[in-house]
Amino acid sequence: MAFDIIKTGTSHFKAMKISSMALVALVPIFIITIGPIFGEQRVVVLAKLEQPIYALIVAVTFTVGLLHFKSGVQVLIEDYVHGVMNKVWIIFTIGLSYLLIAVTLLALIKILV
């Protein structure tokens, strides 16, 4: 379930390992392909992101990165925040992560369509 606050340690550990291994490959690909268009004119950026392969690289990198962020911050909150605020911050972090994923994907869909 997406809003499962309590996870088992083993599955959470495996998910973090898998997402970190994926990011080891995705971040260099992102930097090599998308990095050169930073600072370019809007037209150049849109022309590049209109190509499905570049949009896919952005979508997958941001999605995996934000899911990894969500899991990592959840571990930090579980370790250092106690009581009711523990659940409040975890729910906030989960919501923020999914909101940022949705905004990223929506922006890419808007560019592609």
VOKE-403174 format. One line per field, with one value per atom (N, C-alpha, C, O): atom name; residue in one letter; residue number from 0; y, x negated, z negated. Coordinates in steps of 0.02 Angstrom, whole numbers, plus 50000, padded with zeros to 5 digits. Atoms other than C-alpha are relative to their C-alpha. Example, Ala and Ser with C-alpha at 12.3 -4.5 7.8 and 13.67 -1.06 7.14 Angstrom:
<pts>
atom: [N:CA:C:O:N:CA:C:O];
type: [A:A:A:A:S:S:S:S];
seq: [0:0:0:0:1:1:1:1];
c2: [49941:49775:50060:50059:49941:49947:50055:50110];
c1: [49955:49385:49955:49903:50042:49316:50039:50014];
c3: [50000:49610:50000:49967:50003:49643:49963:49955];
</pts>
This chain:
<pts>
atom: [N:CA:C:O:N:CA:C:O:N:CA:C:O:N:CA:C:O:N:CA:C:O:N:CA:C:O:N:CA:C:O:N:CA:C:O:N:CA:C:O:N:CA:C:O:N:CA:C:O:N:CA:C:O:N:CA:C:O:N:CA:C:O:N:CA:C:O:N:CA:C:O:N:CA:C:O:N:CA:C:O:N:CA:C:O:N:CA:C:O:N:CA:C:O:N:CA:C:O:N:CA:C:O:N:CA:C:O:N:CA:C:O:N:CA:C:O:N:CA:C:O:N:CA:C:O:N:CA:C:O:N:CA:C:O:N:CA:C:O:N:CA:C:O:N:CA:C:O:N:CA:C:O:N:CA:C:O:N:CA:C:O:N:CA:C:O:N:CA:C:O:N:CA:C:O:N:CA:C:O:N:CA:C:O:N:CA:C:O:N:CA:C:O:N:CA:C:O:N:CA:C:O:N:CA:C:O:N:CA:C:O:N:CA:C:O:N:CA:C:O:N:CA:C:O:N:CA:C:O:N:CA:C:O:N:CA:C:O:N:CA:C:O:N:CA:C:O:N:CA:C:O:N:CA:C:O:N:CA:C:O:N:CA:C:O:N:CA:C:O:N:CA:C:O:N:CA:C:O:N:CA:C:O:N:CA:C:O:N:CA:C:O:N:CA:C:O:N:CA:C:O:N:CA:C:O:N:CA:C:O:N:CA:C:O:N:CA:C:O:N:CA:C:O:N:CA:C:O:N:CA:C:O:N:CA:C:O:N:CA:C:O:N:CA:C:O:N:CA:C:O:N:CA:C:O:N:CA:C:O:N:CA:C:O:N:CA:C:O:N:CA:C:O:N:CA:C:O:N:CA:C:O:N:CA:C:O:N:CA:C:O:N:CA:C:O:N:CA:C:O:N:CA:C:O:N:CA:C:O:N:CA:C:O:N:CA:C:O:N:CA:C:O:N:CA:C:O:N:CA:C:O:N:CA:C:O:N:CA:C:O:N:CA:C:O:N:CA:C:O:N:CA:C:O:N:CA:C:O:N:CA:C:O:N:CA:C:O:N:CA:C:O:N:CA:C:O:N:CA:C:O:N:CA:C:O:N:CA:C:O:N:CA:C:O:N:CA:C:O:N:CA:C:O:N:CA:C:O];
type: [M:M:M:M:A:A:A:A:F:F:F:F:D:D:D:D:I:I:I:I:I:I:I:I:K:K:K:K:T:T:T:T:G:G:G:G:T:T:T:T:S:S:S:S:H:H:H:H:F:F:F:F:K:K:K:K:A:A:A:A:M:M:M:M:K:K:K:K:I:I:I:I:S:S:S:S:S:S:S:S:M:M:M:M:A:A:A:A:L:L:L:L:V:V:V:V:A:A:A:A:L:L:L:L:V:V:V:V:P:P:P:P:I:I:I:I:F:F:F:F:I:I:I:I:I:I:I:I:T:T:T:T:I:I:I:I:G:G:G:G:P:P:P:P:I:I:I:I:F:F:F:F:G:G:G:G:E:E:E:E:Q:Q:Q:Q:R:R:R:R:V:V:V:V:V:V:V:V:V:V:V:V:L:L:L:L:A:A:A:A:K:K:K:K:L:L:L:L:E:E:E:E:Q:Q:Q:Q:P:P:P:P:I:I:I:I:Y:Y:Y:Y:A:A:A:A:L:L:L:L:I:I:I:I:V:V:V:V:A:A:A:A:V:V:V:V:T:T:T:T:F:F:F:F:T:T:T:T:V:V:V:V:G:G:G:G:L:L:L:L:L:L:L:L:H:H:H:H:F:F:F:F:K:K:K:K:S:S:S:S:G:G:G:G:V:V:V:V:Q:Q:Q:Q:V:V:V:V:L:L:L:L:I:I:I:I:E:E:E:E:D:D:D:D:Y:Y:Y:Y:V:V:V:V:H:H:H:H:G:G:G:G:V:V:V:V:M:M:M:M:N:N:N:N:K:K:K:K:V:V:V:V:W:W:W:W:I:I:I:I:I:I:I:I:F:F:F:F:T:T:T:T:I:I:I:I:G:G:G:G:L:L:L:L:S:S:S:S:Y:Y:Y:Y:L:L:L:L:L:L:L:L:I:I:I:I:A:A:A:A:V:V:V:V:T:T:T:T:L:L:L:L:L:L:L:L:A:A:A:A:L:L:L:L:I:I:I:I:K:K:K:K:I:I:I:I:L:L:L:L:V:V:V:V];
seq: [0:0:0:0:1:1:1:1:2:2:2:2:3:3:3:3:4:4:4:4:5:5:5:5:6:6:6:6:7:7:7:7:8:8:8:8:9:9:9:9:10:10:10:10:11:11:11:11:12:12:12:12:13:13:13:13:14:14:14:14:15:15:15:15:16:16:16:16:17:17:17:17:18:18:18:18:19:19:19:19:20:20:20:20:21:21:21:21:22:22:22:22:23:23:23:23:24:24:24:24:25:25:25:25:26:26:26:26:27:27:27:27:28:28:28:28:29:29:29:29:30:30:30:30:31:31:31:31:32:32:32:32:33:33:33:33:34:34:34:34:35:35:35:35:36:36:36:36:37:37:37:37:38:38:38:38:39:39:39:39:40:40:40:40:41:41:41:41:42:42:42:42:43:43:43:43:44:44:44:44:45:45:45:45:46:46:46:46:47:47:47:47:48:48:48:48:49:49:49:49:50:50:50:50:51:51:51:51:52:52:52:52:53:53:53:53:54:54:54:54:55:55:55:55:56:56:56:56:57:57:57:57:58:58:58:58:59:59:59:59:60:60:60:60:61:61:61:61:62:62:62:62:63:63:63:63:64:64:64:64:65:65:65:65:66:66:66:66:67:67:67:67:68:68:68:68:69:69:69:69:70:70:70:70:71:71:71:71:72:72:72:72:73:73:73:73:74:74:74:74:75:75:75:75:76:76:76:76:77:77:77:77:78:78:78:78:79:79:79:79:80:80:80:80:81:81:81:81:82:82:82:82:83:83:83:83:84:84:84:84:85:85:85:85:86:86:86:86:87:87:87:87:88:88:88:88:89:89:89:89:90:90:90:90:91:91:91:91:92:92:92:92:93:93:93:93:94:94:94:94:95:95:95:95:96:96:96:96:97:97:97:97:98:98:98:98:99:99:99:99:100:100:100:100:101:101:101:101:102:102:102:102:103:103:103:103:104:104:104:104:105:105:105:105:106:106:106:106:107:107:107:107:108:108:108:108:109:109:109:109:110:110:110:110:111:111:111:111:112:112:112:112];
c2: [49941:50000:50062:50063:49940:50173:50038:50066:49960:50252:49956:49974:50043:50107:50033:50042:49965:50194:49951:49965:50048:50041:49946:49914:50051:49928:49951:49966:50048:49772:50020:50047:49979:49801:49970:50005:50034:49674:50027:50042:49975:49734:50072:50093:49930:49915:50004:50044:50003:49874:49980:50010:50022:49781:50055:50066:49946:49924:50056:50083:49947:50050:49978:50018:50025:49940:50000:50020:50002:49916:50070:50082:49932:50100:50034:50073:49969:50151:49971:50008:50029:50029:50028:50041:49970:50097:50071:50092:49931:50275:50005:50054:50000:50228:50001:50031:50000:50196:50061:50091:49947:50328:50070:50110:49932:50481:50017:50071:49983:50472:50007:50050:49995:50440:50066:50100:49936:50590:50058:50104:49946:50701:50005:50060:50000:50650:50023:50059:49985:50666:50066:50104:49941:50804:50059:50117:49948:50901:50054:50113:49948:50989:50051:50105:49951:51074:50048:50095:49952:51161:50068:50072:49933:51348:50018:50075:49986:51333:50038:50043:49966:51431:49951:49891:50041:51368:49955:49897:50036:51314:49938:49884:50055:51204:49945:49886:50048:51122:49963:49901:50033:51088:49953:49899:50043:51018:49934:49881:50061:50896:49956:49895:50038:50845:49974:49931:50027:50818:49932:49895:50065:50668:49949:49959:50047:50518:49970:49959:50031:50444:50047:50024:49952:50604:50011:50017:49994:50622:49939:49945:50062:50441:50001:49980:49995:50470:50046:50029:49953:50620:49968:49970:50029:50528:49945:49944:50056:50371:50024:50001:49975:50464:50037:50025:49963:50582:49953:49960:50046:50443:49956:49952:50042:50325:50041:50021:49957:50468:50023:50023:49977:50532:49942:49952:50058:50358:49981:49962:50013:50332:50053:50037:49946:50502:49985:49992:50016:50450:49947:49955:50054:50290:50021:50003:49977:50371:50048:50041:49953:50513:49965:49982:50038:50390:49967:49967:50031:50297:50052:50040:49947:50461:50021:50029:49979:50511:49946:49961:50055:50339:49998:49980:50003:50352:50060:50053:49939:50532:50037:50082:49966:50585:49948:49893:50047:50505:50028:50088:49980:50508:50012:49984:49985:50577:50034:50022:49965:50687:49952:49969:50051:50530:49985:49989:50017:50482:50061:50055:49938:50663:50014:50027:49986:50688:49947:49963:50053:50519:50009:50003:49988:50555:50061:50060:49940:50729:49984:50006:50019:50656:49957:49968:50042:50523:50042:50035:49956:50652:50046:50054:49955:50772:49962:49987:50040:50634:49984:49994:50017:50577:50062:50059:49938:50757:50022:50041:49981:50795:49953:49975:50047:50636:50018:50019:49983:50685:50064:50068:49936:50863:49988:50016:50015:50797:49965:49984:50038:50672:50042:50038:49955:50799:50050:50063:49952:50925:49966:49995:50036:50794:49982:49987:50016:50740:50062:50059:49937:50922:50018:50044:49986:50941:49952:49973:50050:50780:50005:49987:49998:50811:50066:50076];
c1: [49958:50000:49956:49904:50041:49934:49988:49934:50007:49965:49987:50004:50020:49901:49944:49889:50050:49808:49949:49889:50044:49736:49982:50026:50024:49630:49958:49931:50046:49536:49929:49918:50069:49351:49968:49933:50031:49300:50024:49983:49974:49415:49980:49966:50021:49372:49926:49908:50071:49186:49989:49948:50006:49206:50022:49990:49975:49307:49948:49936:50052:49172:49940:49911:50057:49034:50015:49973:49981:49127:50004:49978:49995:49168:49932:49918:50067:48989:49959:49921:50036:48920:50027:49989:49971:49042:49975:49960:50024:48988:49927:49906:50070:48805:49995:49949:50000:48847:50038:50016:49957:48983:49970:49976:50026:48893:49947:49951:50047:48744:50034:50017:49963:48863:50036:50035:49965:48966:49952:49967:50048:48813:49972:49964:50028:48743:50051:50034:49949:48907:50036:50048:49960:49002:49957:49975:50044:48859:49982:49983:50020:48803:50054:50039:49948:48973:50015:50055:49991:48966:49973:49917:50020:48958:50015:50004:49983:49015:50066:50103:49937:49158:50058:50050:49940:49334:50015:50034:49985:49357:49955:49978:50048:49201:50019:50018:49982:49254:50064:50066:49937:49431:49989:50018:50014:49364:49968:49983:50033:49254:50049:50050:49954:49388:50061:50097:49946:49515:49982:50026:50022:49412:50013:49989:49979:49483:49943:49952:50055:49314:49975:49960:50023:49262:50053:50036:49946:49432:50001:50014:50002:49419:49943:49951:50058:49246:50016:50002:49981:49311:50052:50045:49946:49469:49975:49991:50024:49380:49951:49954:50049:49237:50034:50018:49965:49353:50043:50045:49956:49474:49959:49975:50041:49340:49965:49961:50034:49246:50046:50026:49953:49400:50025:50038:49981:49452:49943:49955:50058:49275:49997:49984:49998:49287:50052:50039:49945:49454:49979:49990:50021:49382:49944:49944:50056:49223:50021:49999:49976:49310:50044:50044:49959:49433:49957:49974:50045:49288:49973:49970:50024:49218:50053:50038:49945:49387:50012:50020:49988:49412:49946:49959:50056:49240:49999:49980:50011:49248:50063:50058:49939:49431:50044:50053:49960:49542:50069:50081:49933:49723:50043:50030:49952:49864:49966:49985:50034:49746:49965:49954:50030:49664:50045:50024:49952:49819:50017:50025:49984:49857:49946:49961:50055:49685:49993:49978:50003:49688:50054:50041:49945:49858:49985:49998:50018:49798:49948:49954:50054:49641:50026:50008:49970:49740:50041:50036:49959:49864:49959:49974:50044:49727:49966:49962:50035:49634:50046:50028:49952:49788:50025:50038:49981:49839:49947:49963:50055:49668:49995:49980:49999:49676:50056:50046:49943:49848:49988:50005:50015:49793:49950:49958:50050:49642:50031:50020:49969:49743:50052:50056:49952:49881:49966:49989:50037:49754:49973:49977:50026:49676:50057:50048:49942:49847:50022:50039:49980:49889:49952:49973:50050:49727:50010:50006:49995:49756:50065:50066:49935:49939:50011:50063];
c3: [50000:50000:50000:49967:49991:50046:49935:49925:50061:49875:49939:49883:50054:49772:49961:49988:50039:49633:49971:49971:50032:49548:50053:50081:49953:49659:49962:49909:50031:49617:50019:50073:49989:49603:50062:50099:49943:49735:50066:50110:49936:49874:50011:50067:49995:49836:50021:50063:49985:49842:50074:50108:49931:50008:50049:50100:49957:50084:50005:50059:50000:50033:50042:50079:49961:50107:50075:50115:49929:50271:50029:50083:49973:50290:50003:50049:49997:50247:50058:50090:49942:50377:50065:50112:49940:50505:50009:50065:49996:50464:50020:50050:49979:50488:50076:50103:49927:50671:50027:50076:49973:50693:49996:50042:50008:50625:50053:50082:49946:50745:50069:50109:49936:50891:50003:50055:50003:50836:50011:50050:49994:50820:50071:50097:49932:50989:50052:50098:49949:51084:49988:50035:50015:50995:49977:49988:50025:50916:50050:50032:49951:51076:50017:50043:49982:51097:49943:49953:50055:50927:50022:50047:49981:50959:50072:50092:49930:51139:50004:49955:49989:51213:49993:50001:50011:51178:50060:50052:49938:51359:50006:50026:49996:51352:49950:49966:50052:51189:50020:50013:49980:51252:50059:50062:49943:51416:49978:50005:50025:51321:49961:49971:50041:51197:50038:50013:49958:51337:50029:50052:49976:51388:49943:49888:50053:51292:49959:49899:50038:51243:49945:49890:50050:51153:49946:49887:50049:51070:49954:49894:50039:51013:49950:49893:50045:50939:49941:49884:50054:50840:49955:49893:50040:50784:49954:49895:50040:50725:49947:49889:50048:50641:49942:49884:50053:50546:49958:49897:50038:50498:49953:49893:50043:50433:49947:49889:50048:50350:49944:49886:50052:50259:49957:49898:50040:50204:49952:49894:50042:50137:49944:49886:50049:50050:49946:49886:50046:49972:49949:49889:50044:49902:49953:49894:50041:49839:49946:49888:50050:49752:49948:49889:50046:49676:49946:49887:50048:49595:49951:49891:50044:49528:49950:49890:50045:49456:49948:49889:50047:49377:49946:49889:50047:49295:49952:49894:50039:49232:49977:49935:50021:49213:49965:49990:50039:49082:49987:49992:50017:49034:50062:50115:49947:49140:50060:50117:49945:49242:50047:50105:49958:49308:50059:50117:49946:49406:50042:50103:49964:49453:50052:50111:49953:49532:50054:50111:49950:49618:50052:50112:49953:49695:50043:50104:49962:49747:50053:50110:49954:49827:50058:50116:49948:49920:50048:50109:49958:49982:50044:50103:49962:50036:50057:50113:49949:50129:50059:50117:49947:50225:50037:50097:49967:50260:50050:50107:49955:50336:50060:50115:49945:50440:50049:50109:49958:50504:50039:50098:49966:50545:50056:50111:49949:50640:50060:50117:49946:50740:50038:50099:49967:50775:50045:50101:49958:50839:50063:50117:49941:50954:50048:50109:49957:51018:50037:50097:49968:51053:50057:50109:49947:51153:50059:50117:49947:51250:50040:50099:49965:51295:50034:50065];
</pts>
